[in-house]
Amino acid sequence: MTGKFYLTTAIPYVNAAPHIGHALEFVQTDAIARYHAAKGMDVALVTGSDENSLKNVHAAEAKGITPAQLCEQNAEIFKTMADKIGLSYTSFQRTSMKDSHWPGVHKLWELCAKSGDVYKKKYRGLYCVGCECFYEESELPEGVCPEHKKKPEVVEEENYFFRLSKYQAQLEELVLSDKIKILPQTRKNEVLSFIRSGLQDFSISRSVNRAKGWGVPVPGDESQIQYVWFDALSTYITGIGYGTDEQKFKRYWPADTHVIGKGILRFHAVYWPAMLLSAGLAPPKSVFVHGYITAEGQKMSKSLGNIVDPLMLIDKYGQDVVRYYLLREVPTFDDGDFSEKLLIEKNDSELVANMGNLVNRAMVFLANNFDSIVPSAELGEADKKFLIEQEARHEKITALLEEMKLKEAMDATMAFSDAANKYFQDSAPWKSIKEGKEKAAPSLYVLANQVKDLGILLSFSMPSASDGIFSQLAINKKPWLDLGKLSIPPGHKIGAPKILFKKLIVAKK
């Protein structure tokens, strides 16, 4: 398969260290990216750090350091998490990068201005620093921000505005027709409701004084700093060369999907497409919206002391285990919960006792009874029937991944492993081999290729485990299109068996 696939994470604020919600988004984005890479597509993935925000300025002031120092420290932590969680990014774009980010931001601004969509006026409104946006009174239940549960501050100053209202009809048609596909349907309905309520022009700059001089300057006006969302959203184009490498930009844009949390939906599904339309650029093809994640059924907060540190989790349990939990146990598009106890249980009952057991039993049996050589065999009807059933499971998993239904794809992958384990048990090669190796050969030939298929299926969810399977099989990693093919030939010598997953619960003596 050829062609490109371009996707992004949201660009997180770096006013604080990453939490488990950031890890969820990184893993979901990476799973989508790795699936398309396994299909042979040219995949680009942009992530980064949102540094030019007022909340970063406030966080720096609280610590007695400069915004630049705070962003340097925390951006590095986010990058470390991205690496440890296995995010296969092609660009980590920091919004403070004057050489690779600012030229594209300036270019976008100037094109929007050229379209007549940027104007200056005095404004008084209710501003939430946490959201970095203005709210109408009608949007504030009991006078507090619906996201941060705090009263916004009253801000009055002269800013530049963007003519969002101009694009109301066009945006409604794009969302309604799924030219901008918003997943899931409930979020699409939410966006349509917001658009139909009447779009208001929004402020896209802040005074230098209020921004404390931190951020991307407005072209031609030194008294103003670009609004953080105008700047941060631009990362999705600057991360692939907009303003610096037009050939690269043309290769990958438009984005195939933006992976975001539900709290920033309007910015990605309304503001961002309008800005792109104004600049004469194509809007993204889709917006993938995940929910929030709680800890043991409670909302995470510093006061409760229940913030889940993803770096600690990865160091303690390993990349594969954390990725598996987030993809298998958290609903793809809805809110989910994190439980360390459940993570341990799932590792032992599913990764160790199911997937790991399948791989280890097959590899050990081949090593002990066939000198680690895949046998030649003539398949019987039961073998052929099983392979047809597994092919249907491959197709189901592929269809689910095309729809970006990640949890459902993980569930179906576990069903594939269940079926392979049952086939192993039903074929009982430890019994049939007593009548001669040729009697056990068909099931071991099939099982060697089932282990290979599991390696392919895990390439999107647990890349380290996938690599471990192919290493044991002593073959190069196979692409997605190899699923169901008996591509490990008779006579191939596999490697030494190794434990794929380790048990976390120590048995009582």
C-alpha positions in Angstrom: 0.0 0.0 0.0 1.2 3.5 -0.8 0.1 7.0 0.2 0.5 9.1 3.3 -1.2 9.3 6.6 -0.6 12.4 8.8 -1.9 12.7 12.4 -1.2 14.7 15.5 -1.7 14.6 19.2 -3.0 17.8 20.8 -0.1 20.1 21.8 -0.2 20.0 25.6 0.5 23.0 27.9 3.8 22.5 29.7 2.8 24.5 32.9 3.0 21.2 34.8 4.3 17.6 34.4 2.3 15.1 32.2 -0.4 13.0 33.7 -2.0 9.7 32.7 -4.5 11.6 30.4 -1.5 12.7 28.3 -0.3 9.2 28.1 -3.7 8.0 27.0 -3.7 10.4 24.1 -0.1 9.6 23.1 -0.9 5.9 23.1 -4.1 6.3 21.1 -2.4 8.5 18.5 0.6 6.1 18.2 -1.7 3.1 17.8 -3.4 4.7 14.8 0.0 5.7 13.4 1.6 2.3 13.8 -1.4 0.6 12.1 -1.1 2.8 9.1 2.7 2.3 9.0 2.1 -1.5 9.1 0.0 -1.1 6.0 3.0 0.4 4.3 1.9 4.0 4.3 4.2 7.0 4.7 3.2 8.2 8.2 4.0 11.5 9.8 3.1 12.2 13.4 3.5 15.6 15.0 3.4 16.2 18.8 5.1 18.9 20.8 4.6 21.4 23.6 2.4 24.5 23.9 4.7 27.0 25.5 3.3 30.5 24.7 0.4 30.6 27.1 -0.4 32.8 30.0 -0.8 29.8 32.3 2.9 28.9 31.6 3.8 32.5 32.6 1.9 32.2 35.8 3.4 28.8 36.6 6.9 30.2 36.0 6.2 33.2 38.3 5.0 30.8 41.0 8.3 28.9 40.8 10.4 32.1 40.6 11.9 31.2 37.2 11.4 32.6 33.7 8.8 31.2 31.3 11.7 30.0 29.0 13.2 28.0 31.9 9.9 26.5 32.9 9.1 25.5 29.3 12.6 24.1 28.7 12.3 21.9 31.9 8.7 20.6 31.3 9.0 20.2 27.5 11.9 17.8 28.1 9.7 15.8 30.5 6.9 15.5 27.9 9.4 14.5 25.3 10.8 11.9 27.7 7.3 10.5 28.3 6.7 10.4 24.5 9.8 8.4 24.1 9.1 6.0 27.0 5.5 5.4 26.0 6.7 4.6 22.4 5.1 7.5 20.6 6.5 7.2 17.0 6.6 10.9 16.3 8.4 12.4 13.4 8.4 15.9 14.9 8.4 17.2 18.4 7.4 20.8 17.7 7.9 23.3 20.5 6.0 26.5 20.0 9.0 28.5 21.3 11.0 27.4 18.2 11.7 30.6 16.4 13.3 28.9 13.4 10.8 26.1 12.7 7.5 27.3 14.2 7.3 31.1 14.1 7.7 31.6 10.3 4.6 29.4 9.7 2.6 31.1 12.4 3.4 34.5 10.9 2.5 33.3 7.4 -0.8 31.9 8.6 -1.6 35.2 10.3 -0.7 37.3 7.2 -2.9 35.1 4.9 -5.9 35.4 7.2 -5.3 39.2 7.3 -5.1 39.3 3.5 -8.4 37.6 3.3 -9.9 40.4 5.4 -10.6 38.2 8.4 -8.4 40.0 10.9 -9.4 43.3 12.5 -8.7 45.3 15.7 -11.2 46.4 18.3 -11.6 47.2 22.0 -13.1 44.3 23.9 -14.4 43.5 27.3 -15.0 39.8 28.2 -14.8 36.9 30.7 -11.5 35.1 30.3 -10.5 31.7 31.8 -6.7 31.4 32.0 -7.0 27.6 32.4 -8.8 27.3 29.0 -7.0 30.3 27.6 -10.2 31.6 26.1 -13.1 34.0 26.4 -16.6 32.8 27.4 -20.0 34.3 27.0 -22.1 34.5 30.2 -24.5 32.0 28.7 -21.7 29.4 28.6 -20.9 29.7 32.3 -23.2 27.7 34.5 -23.4 29.4 37.9 -20.8 31.9 36.6 -17.9 29.4 36.6 -15.8 27.8 33.8 -17.4 24.4 32.9 -13.9 22.9 32.5 -12.0 24.4 35.5 -14.9 25.3 37.9 -13.5 28.8 38.5 -14.8 32.2 37.8 -13.2 33.8 34.7 -11.6 37.2 35.1 -12.9 40.3 33.5 -10.5 41.4 30.8 -10.8 44.7 28.9 -8.3 45.7 26.2 -7.8 46.3 22.4 -7.1 43.1 20.5 -7.1 41.7 17.0 -10.1 39.6 16.2 -10.8 36.8 13.7 -14.0 36.8 11.6 -15.2 33.4 12.7 -18.8 34.4 12.0 -18.0 34.6 8.3 -17.5 30.8 8.1 -20.5 29.6 10.0 -22.4 28.2 7.0 -19.3 26.7 5.5 -18.2 25.0 8.7 -21.7 23.6 9.3 -21.7 22.0 5.8 -18.2 20.6 6.3 -19.1 18.9 9.6 -22.6 17.8 8.6 -21.3 16.1 5.4 -18.4 14.5 7.3 -15.8 16.3 5.1 -14.5 17.1 8.5 -15.4 13.8 10.2 -15.8 14.1 14.0 -15.6 11.0 16.0 -17.7 9.9 17.9 -21.1 11.0 16.7 -22.0 12.6 20.0 -19.1 15.0 19.6 -20.2 15.8 16.0 -23.6 16.7 17.4 -22.0 18.9 20.0 -20.0 20.8 17.3 -23.1 21.2 15.1 -25.0 22.6 18.1 -22.2 25.1 18.9 -22.0 26.2 15.2 -25.8 26.6 14.9 -26.0 28.6 18.1 -24.3 31.4 16.2 -20.6 31.8 15.8 -18.9 34.9 17.3 -15.7 36.5 16.1 -12.9 35.7 18.6 -9.9 37.5 19.9 -6.6 36.3 18.4 -4.1 38.5 20.2 -3.2 39.8 23.7 -1.5 42.9 24.8 2.3 42.5 25.3 1.7 43.7 28.9 -0.9 41.0 29.7 1.1 38.4 28.0 4.2 39.5 29.9 6.0 39.7 26.6 5.9 36.0 26.2 4.8 34.5 22.9 4.8 35.0 19.1 4.5 38.7 18.1 1.8 39.9 15.8 3.3 40.7 12.4 3.6 44.5 12.1 2.4 45.3 15.7 4.9 45.1 18.5 2.3 45.9 21.1 0.4 42.6 20.6 1.2 38.9 21.1 -0.6 36.3 19.1 -3.4 34.4 21.1 -2.0 31.1 22.3 -4.6 29.0 20.4 -3.8 30.8 17.1 -0.2 30.0 17.7 -0.6 26.5 19.1 -3.0 25.2 16.5 -0.5 26.3 13.8 1.8 23.6 15.2 -0.1 21.1 13.1 1.2 22.8 9.9 4.5 24.1 11.1 5.4 20.6 12.3 5.4 19.4 8.7 7.2 22.3 7.2 4.7 25.1 6.7 6.7 28.3 6.3 10.0 26.5 6.1 9.7 23.4 3.9 6.8 23.8 1.5 7.5 20.5 -0.4 7.2 18.6 2.9 4.0 20.4 3.8 2.4 19.7 0.5 3.3 16.0 0.9 1.5 15.6 4.2 -1.3 18.2 4.5 -4.2 18.0 5.1 -4.1 16.1 8.4 -5.9 12.8 8.3 -6.8 13.1 11.9 -6.2 15.2 15.0 -6.3 13.2 18.3 -7.6 15.5 21.1 -9.5 15.5 24.4 -13.1 16.5 24.6 -12.3 19.7 26.5 -10.7 21.4 23.5 -13.1 20.3 20.8 -14.4 23.7 19.7 -10.8 24.9 19.0 -10.1 22.0 16.7 -13.4 21.5 15.0 -14.5 25.1 14.6 -11.7 27.7 15.2 -8.9 25.8 13.5 -10.8 24.8 10.2 -12.0 28.4 9.9 -8.4 29.7 10.2 -7.3 27.3 7.5 -10.2 28.2 5.2 -9.3 31.9 5.6 -5.7 31.1 4.7 -6.7 29.1 1.6 -5.7 25.8 3.2 -7.6 22.5 3.3 -9.2 21.6 6.7 -8.3 18.4 8.5 -10.1 15.2 7.4 -11.1 14.1 10.8 -11.0 14.9 14.5 -10.7 12.0 17.0 -12.1 12.9 20.4 -11.3 10.9 23.5 -12.7 11.3 27.0 -11.1 11.9 30.3 -9.6 9.4 32.6 -10.1 9.1 36.4 -8.1 7.3 39.0 -9.8 4.6 40.9 -13.1 6.2 40.1 -12.1 9.7 41.3 -11.2 12.8 39.3 -7.5 13.4 39.6 -6.4 16.4 41.6 -3.3 17.5 43.5 -5.4 18.0 46.6 -6.5 14.4 46.6 -3.0 13.3 45.9 -4.2 10.9 43.2 -2.4 12.2 40.1 -1.1 9.2 38.2 2.4 9.7 36.9 2.8 7.9 33.6 6.6 8.0 33.8 6.5 6.2 37.1 4.1 3.6 35.7 6.2 2.9 32.7 9.4 2.5 34.8 7.5 0.2 37.2 5.6 -2.0 34.8 7.1 -1.4 31.3 5.8 0.2 28.2 3.8 -2.7 26.8 1.8 -3.2 30.0 0.8 0.5 30.3 -0.1 0.7 26.6 -2.1 -2.5 26.8 -4.2 -1.2 29.7 -4.9 2.2 28.1 -6.0 0.6 24.8 -7.8 -2.4 26.3 -9.5 -0.9 29.4 -10.2 2.7 28.5 -13.2 3.2 26.1 -11.9 4.7 22.8 -14.2 7.7 22.8 -15.6 7.9 26.3 -14.4 8.6 29.8 -12.4 5.8 31.4 -10.7 4.9 34.7 -7.2 3.9 35.7 -6.7 1.3 38.4 -3.2 0.0 39.2 -4.7 -3.1 40.7 -6.6 -3.8 37.5 -3.5 -3.2 35.4 -1.7 -5.9 37.3 -4.6 -8.3 37.0 -4.9 -7.7 33.3 -1.2 -8.2 32.8 -1.3 -11.6 34.6 -4.6 -12.9 33.3 -4.4 -11.7 29.7 -0.8 -10.8 28.7 1.0 -13.6 30.6 -1.7 -16.3 30.7 -3.1 -15.8 27.2 -0.9 -14.0 24.6 2.4 -14.8 26.3 1.3 -18.4 27.0 0.4 -18.9 23.3 3.8 -17.7 22.1 5.8 -19.6 24.8 4.0 -22.9 24.4 4.4 -22.9 20.6 8.1 -21.9 20.7 9.0 -24.3 23.5 7.2 -27.2 21.8 9.0 -26.5 18.5 12.3 -26.3 20.3 11.9 -29.5 22.3 10.3 -31.6 19.7 11.4 -30.3 16.3 14.8 -28.8 17.0 13.3 -25.3 16.5 12.6 -26.1 12.9 9.2 -25.4 11.5 7.9 -28.7 10.1 6.4 -29.4 6.7 2.8 -30.7 6.9 -0.3 -31.4 5.1 -3.2 -29.6 6.7 -6.4 -31.4 7.7 -9.9 -30.1 7.6 -9.9 -28.9 11.2 -6.7 -26.9 10.5 -8.2 -25.3 7.4 -11.4 -24.5 9.2 -9.5 -22.8 12.0 -7.4 -20.7 9.6 -10.6 -19.5 7.8 -12.1 -18.5 11.2 -8.9 -16.6 12.1 -9.0 -14.8 8.8 -12.4 -13.5 9.7 -10.9 -12.2 12.9 -8.1 -10.5 11.0 -10.7 -8.7 8.8 -12.7 -7.6 11.9 -9.6 -6.1 13.6 -8.6 -4.3 10.4 -12.1 -2.9 9.9 -12.2 -1.7 13.6 -8.8 0.0 13.2 -9.9 1.7 10.0 -12.7 3.3 12.1 -10.1 4.0 14.8 -12.1 1.9 17.4 -9.0 1.0 19.4 -10.5 -0.7 22.4 -12.7 -2.8 20.2 -9.7 -3.7 18.1 -7.8 -4.8 21.3 -10.8 -6.9 22.3 -10.8 -8.6 18.9 -7.1 -9.2 19.1 -7.6 -10.9 22.5 -10.3 -13.0 20.8 -7.8 -14.0 18.1 -5.3 -15.1 20.8 -8.1 -17.0 22.7 -8.9 -18.9 19.5 -5.3 -19.8 18.8 -4.9 -21.1 22.4 -8.0 -23.2 22.0 -6.7 -24.6 18.7 -3.5 -25.5 20.5 -5.5 -27.3 23.2 -7.9 -29.0 20.8 -5.1 -30.2 18.5 -3.1 -31.5 21.5 0.2 -32.0 19.7 1.7 -33.4 22.9 -0.6 -36.4 22.4 -0.4 -36.8 18.7 3.4 -36.7 18.7 3.5 -40.0 20.5 2.4 -41.5 17.2 5.2 -39.8 15.3 6.3 -36.2 14.6 4.3 -36.1 11.3 1.1 -36.4 13.4 1.9 -33.2 15.4 3.5 -31.3 12.4 0.3 -29.7 11.0 -0.7 -28.0 14.2 2.9 -26.7 14.9 3.2 -25.4 11.3 -0.1 -23.6 11.8 0.9 -22.3 15.3 4.2 -21.0 14.2 2.3 -18.8 11.7 -0.3 -17.9 14.3 2.5 -16.5 16.5 3.7 -14.5 13.5 0.2 -13.2 13.0 0.0 -12.2 16.6 3.3 -10.3 16.2 1.7 -8.4 13.3 -1.5 -7.7 15.3 0.4 -6.4 18.3 2.5 -4.0 16.1 -0.1 -1.2 16.7 -0.7 -1.7 20.4 2.5 -3.2 21.9 5.4 -2.6 19.5 8.0 -3.9 22.0 6.2 -7.2 22.4 5.6 -7.4 18.6 9.4 -6.9 18.0 10.0 -9.6 20.7 7.9 -12.1 18.8 9.6 -11.5 15.5 13.0 -11.8 17.2 12.0 -15.2 18.6 10.8 -16.3 15.2 14.1 -15.1 13.7 12.3 -13.4 10.8 12.0 -9.8 9.7 8.9 -7.9 10.8 6.0 -8.7 8.5 3.5 -6.0 7.2 -0.2 -6.0 7.9 -0.9 -7.6 4.5 0.9 -10.7 5.6 -1.9 -11.5 8.1 -3.3 -15.0 7.4 -0.5 -16.0 5.1 1.5 -19.1 5.9 4.7 -17.2 5.3 7.0 -19.0 7.7 8.0 -21.8 5.5 8.8 -25.4 6.5 12.4 -25.8 7.3 12.8 -22.3 8.8 14.7 -22.4 12.1 13.3 -20.2 14.8 15.2 -18.6 17.7 15.4 -19.6 21.3 12.1 -19.3 23.3 11.9 -16.2 25.6 9.3 -15.1 28.1 7.2 -12.4 26.4 5.4 -11.0 29.5 6.4 -11.3 33.1 3.9 -12.1 35.9 3.4 -9.2 38.3 1.6 -10.9 41.2 4.1 -13.0 43.2 2.5 -16.2 44.2 2.2 -16.8 48.0 4.5 -19.5 49.3 
